[in-house]
Amino acid sequence: MDFNRIDKDLRVSIENFPFSLDIDQKIFLDNPEIIQKEREELVRNNPFKGPDHIKVKDIFITSSVDHSQIRLHIYQPEEFDRQKTIVYFHGGGYVFGLPEQVDHQMFEIADHLKATIISVDYRLSPQYKFPVPVLDGFDALKWVIMHGNEYLGIDTDRISVFGASAGGHLAAAVTQMANDSGFQNIKHQFLLYPVIHNKLNTPSMNEFTDAPLWNKRYAETAWLHFLGNDKDKSLIYSDLTHYSDFPGLPRTTIVACELDPLRDEAIEFAQFLYQAGVKTELWVIPGAVHVFDLFDSPLTEEYKQFLYSRIFNLQ
């Protein structure tokens, strides 16, 4: 791609970033567990120290799939607003990542908004293929609904779900599953450069085959690990456009990036929501690439202010 299209300040920040976020394609395809371990070690070896008035704890809940333990990584200010709760899903292509990789962002959000954040450490592919990661997310949501008031003192009738990239896909899939199961506790879904479907056929996906940080080759491998032999099938809660009750979904905010292979999937998903009468806001950020918000730049600061103003817009 033409790197001159990237926002100038963002490009400088990416070039000066101290850690490489590039993925070795062969290792990603053949030995993804190596990348999983590397990413986990990177996060563990570079811990982020948040403010003391935000308490962090882990709660373990039982999976409905196989009775394994699912970790909920929880950030809660000492003086939290019980009506501000976020269930968060991290990115990583469903293949790598953990809640702590975005500690600095979660501390900032919790601090700025006095919000409780429940970040779900869902299981990863290819060890745990679809639908296990999605069911882990739904189990987490159900625990929050059923036990959040008792254990965290939150209003469980006013939940926002928030996810980035594959985590955006997971947030939206859990929202669809909750709607189908009769849970109306999610009042807002905030989807940051979300994965939407496995068709890999949009103009942006075919344009950005060599983009930094995420591209079509990475996406093909991620879907292979996530769906296995079903990688070419359109499955409910996997292909988020393959859904029968869009009108039942809550208010939605979608942030997409102009120079992201996932851009057109996000726009397509927004169209389904608009046509179903769902209150939906779509922002396609000029000059932004996938995971732009991990880098310090004026663009990232603008995005933060947008997030703060929208995440609890529940009406």
C-alpha positions in Angstrom: 0.0 0.0 0.0 1.0 3.7 -0.3 2.3 4.5 3.2 2.0 8.2 2.4 -1.8 7.8 2.7 -1.3 7.1 6.5 -1.9 10.2 8.7 1.4 11.9 9.0 1.6 12.0 12.8 0.3 8.4 13.1 3.0 7.2 10.6 5.8 8.8 12.6 4.4 7.2 15.8 4.2 3.8 14.2 7.8 4.1 12.9 9.1 5.0 16.3 7.1 2.3 18.2 9.5 0.3 20.4 8.1 -3.1 19.7 7.4 -4.9 16.4 3.8 -5.8 15.8 4.5 -7.6 12.5 3.5 -11.2 12.2 5.6 -13.9 10.6 3.1 -15.3 8.1 4.6 -18.8 8.1 4.7 -19.1 11.9 1.2 -17.7 12.1 0.0 -20.4 9.7 1.9 -23.4 10.9 2.8 -22.7 14.5 0.5 -20.0 16.0 1.2 -21.2 19.5 4.7 -19.6 19.1 3.1 -16.2 18.5 0.6 -16.7 21.3 3.5 -17.3 23.7 5.6 -14.4 22.4 2.7 -12.0 22.7 1.9 -13.2 26.2 5.5 -12.9 27.3 5.7 -9.4 25.8 2.7 -8.2 27.9 3.8 -10.0 31.0 7.4 -8.6 30.8 6.1 -5.0 30.3 3.4 -4.6 32.9 1.5 -1.3 33.0 1.0 0.3 36.4 -2.4 2.0 36.7 -3.5 4.5 39.3 -3.9 3.0 42.8 -7.6 4.1 43.0 -8.5 1.7 40.3 -8.7 -1.8 41.7 -7.9 -4.8 39.4 -8.9 -8.3 40.2 -9.6 -11.6 38.4 -12.8 -13.6 38.8 -13.0 -17.1 37.3 -16.3 -18.4 36.0 -17.3 -21.9 34.7 -17.7 -22.5 31.0 -21.0 -23.9 29.8 -19.1 -25.8 27.1 -16.7 -28.0 29.1 -16.7 -26.6 32.7 -13.2 -25.0 32.1 -12.5 -21.8 34.0 -12.8 -18.5 32.1 -11.0 -15.5 33.5 -12.7 -12.1 33.9 -10.1 -9.4 34.3 -11.9 -6.5 36.1 -11.0 -2.8 36.5 -13.1 -0.9 39.0 -12.4 2.7 40.4 -13.0 3.1 44.1 -15.7 5.7 43.3 -17.4 4.0 40.3 -20.7 4.8 38.7 -22.8 1.7 39.1 -24.7 2.6 35.9 -21.5 2.5 33.8 -20.4 -1.0 33.0 -18.4 -2.3 30.0 -17.9 -5.9 29.0 -14.8 -5.8 26.9 -13.2 -8.2 24.3 -9.6 -7.8 23.2 -8.3 -8.2 19.7 -5.8 -10.6 18.2 -7.5 -12.4 15.3 -9.0 -14.9 17.8 -5.5 -16.5 17.8 -3.5 -14.4 20.2 -3.9 -11.7 22.8 -5.0 -11.3 26.4 -6.8 -8.6 28.5 -3.6 -7.1 29.8 -2.4 -6.1 26.3 -4.6 -3.0 26.5 -4.2 -2.3 30.2 -3.3 1.3 29.6 -6.5 1.9 27.6 -8.7 0.2 30.1 -7.2 2.2 33.0 -7.8 5.4 31.1 -11.4 4.6 30.3 -12.2 3.4 33.8 -10.6 6.5 35.3 -12.1 9.0 32.9 -15.6 7.6 33.0 -15.7 6.0 36.5 -16.7 2.8 34.8 -16.4 -0.8 35.7 -14.7 -2.8 32.9 -15.0 -6.6 32.7 -12.4 -7.8 30.2 -12.9 -11.4 29.1 -10.0 -13.7 28.7 -11.8 -15.9 26.2 -10.0 -19.0 24.8 -8.1 -18.8 21.6 -7.9 -20.6 18.3 -6.8 -23.0 16.8 -6.8 -24.8 20.1 -10.4 -23.7 20.7 -12.2 -23.2 17.4 -15.6 -21.5 16.9 -18.0 -21.5 18.7 -16.0 -21.9 21.9 -14.6 -18.3 22.0 -18.0 -16.9 21.3 -19.6 -19.1 24.0 -16.9 -18.0 26.4 -18.0 -14.4 25.8 -21.6 -15.2 26.2 -20.9 -17.1 29.4 -19.1 -14.0 30.7 -22.1 -11.8 29.8 -24.5 -14.1 31.5 -22.3 -14.1 34.7 -22.3 -10.3 34.6 -26.0 -10.1 34.3 -26.7 -12.7 37.0 -24.0 -11.9 39.5 -22.6 -8.4 38.6 -24.7 -6.6 41.2 -23.8 -9.0 44.0 -20.0 -9.2 43.3 -19.4 -5.8 41.7 -22.2 -3.5 42.7 -23.2 -2.6 39.2 -26.5 -2.1 37.4 -26.7 -5.1 35.2 -29.6 -3.8 33.2 -27.4 -1.1 31.6 -24.4 -2.9 29.9 -22.2 -1.6 27.1 -20.2 -4.2 25.1 -17.0 -3.0 23.5 -14.5 -4.9 21.4 -11.6 -4.2 19.0 -10.9 -6.2 15.8 -11.7 -9.8 16.5 -12.9 -8.6 19.9 -15.3 -6.3 18.0 -16.6 -9.4 16.2 -16.9 -11.2 19.5 -18.8 -8.3 21.1 -21.3 -8.2 18.2 -21.7 -12.0 18.1 -22.4 -12.0 21.9 -24.9 -9.2 21.4 -26.7 -11.2 18.7 -26.7 -14.3 20.9 -28.0 -12.3 23.8 -30.8 -10.9 21.7 -31.7 -14.4 20.5 -31.8 -15.7 24.1 -34.1 -12.9 25.3 -31.5 -10.9 27.2 -32.0 -7.1 26.8 -29.4 -6.0 29.2 -27.0 -4.8 26.5 -27.9 -1.2 25.7 -25.0 -0.3 23.4 -22.4 -2.1 21.3 -19.2 -0.1 20.5 -17.3 -1.9 17.7 -13.7 -0.7 17.0 -12.5 -1.7 13.5 -14.5 -5.0 13.9 -14.2 -8.2 11.9 -17.6 -9.0 10.5 -17.5 -12.0 8.2 -15.2 -14.5 6.6 -16.0 -13.8 2.9 -12.7 -11.9 2.3 -14.3 -10.4 -0.8 -14.7 -6.7 -0.1 -12.9 -4.0 -2.1 -10.9 -2.9 1.0 -9.9 -6.5 1.8 -8.6 -7.0 -1.8 -6.9 -3.6 -1.8 -4.9 -3.9 1.5 -3.2 -7.2 0.9 0.2 -5.9 2.2 -1.0 -3.3 4.7 0.9 -3.0 8.0 -0.5 -4.5 11.3 -3.4 -6.4 9.5 -4.0 -7.4 5.9 -5.7 -10.0 3.8 -3.1 -12.7 4.3 -3.4 -12.4 8.1 -7.2 -12.5 7.8 -7.2 -15.7 5.8 -5.0 -17.4 8.3 -7.0 -16.2 11.3 -10.3 -17.5 9.8 -8.6 -20.8 9.0 -7.6 -21.2 12.6 -11.0 -20.0 13.9 -13.3 -22.0 11.7 -11.1 -24.9 10.4 -12.9 -26.9 7.8 -15.8 -24.4 8.0 -13.7 -21.5 6.9 -15.8 -20.9 3.7 -19.2 -21.4 5.4 -21.6 -18.6 6.4 -22.5 -19.6 10.0 -24.6 -17.7 12.5 -22.6 -15.8 15.1 -19.5 -16.2 12.8 -20.7 -14.3 9.7 -22.4 -11.4 11.5 -24.4 -10.5 8.4 -26.0 -14.0 8.4 -28.5 -13.0 11.1 -32.3 -12.9 11.2 -33.2 -10.3 13.8 -31.2 -7.1 13.2 -34.2 -4.9 14.5 -33.7 -6.5 17.9 -30.2 -5.3 18.3 -29.2 -2.3 20.6 -27.8 1.1 19.7 -24.5 0.6 17.9 -21.4 2.7 17.3 -18.8 1.5 14.7 -15.4 3.0 14.2 -13.6 1.9 11.0 -10.3 2.9 9.5 -9.9 4.2 5.9 -6.7 2.1 5.3 -7.9 -1.1 6.9 -8.8 -4.3 5.0 -11.8 -4.6 7.5 -13.1 -1.1 6.5 -15.8 -2.3 4.1 -17.1 -5.1 6.3 -17.8 -2.5 9.0 -19.6 -0.2 6.5 -21.6 -3.2 5.3 -22.6 -4.2 8.9 -23.7 -0.6 9.6 -25.9 -0.7 6.5 -27.7 -3.8 7.9 -28.3 -2.0 11.1 -29.5 1.2 9.4 -31.9 -0.7 7.3 -33.2 -2.5 10.4 -33.9 0.8 12.1 -31.2 0.4 14.7 -29.7 3.7 16.0 -26.3 3.5 14.5 -23.3 5.8 14.2 -20.4 5.0 11.8 -17.1 6.9 11.8 -14.6 6.0 9.1 -11.4 7.7 10.2 -9.3 9.2 7.3 -5.7 8.2 7.3 -6.1 5.5 10.0 -4.8 1.9 9.8 -5.8 -1.1 11.9 -4.9 -0.7 15.6 -4.1 2.9 15.1 -5.2 3.6 18.7 -2.2 1.7 20.1 0.0 4.6 18.9 0.3 8.1 20.3 -1.0 10.7 17.8 -3.6 13.5 17.6 -5.8 11.0 15.7 -5.7 8.6 18.7 -6.6 11.5 21.1 -9.5 12.5 18.8 -10.7 8.9 18.9 -10.5 8.7 22.7 -12.7 11.8 23.1 -15.2 10.2 20.6 -15.2 6.9 22.7 -15.7 8.8 25.9 -18.7 10.7 24.5 -20.4 7.6 22.9 -19.7 4.5 25.0 -22.5 5.2 27.5 -24.9 6.8 25.1 -27.5 4.2 25.8 -30.8 5.7 24.6 
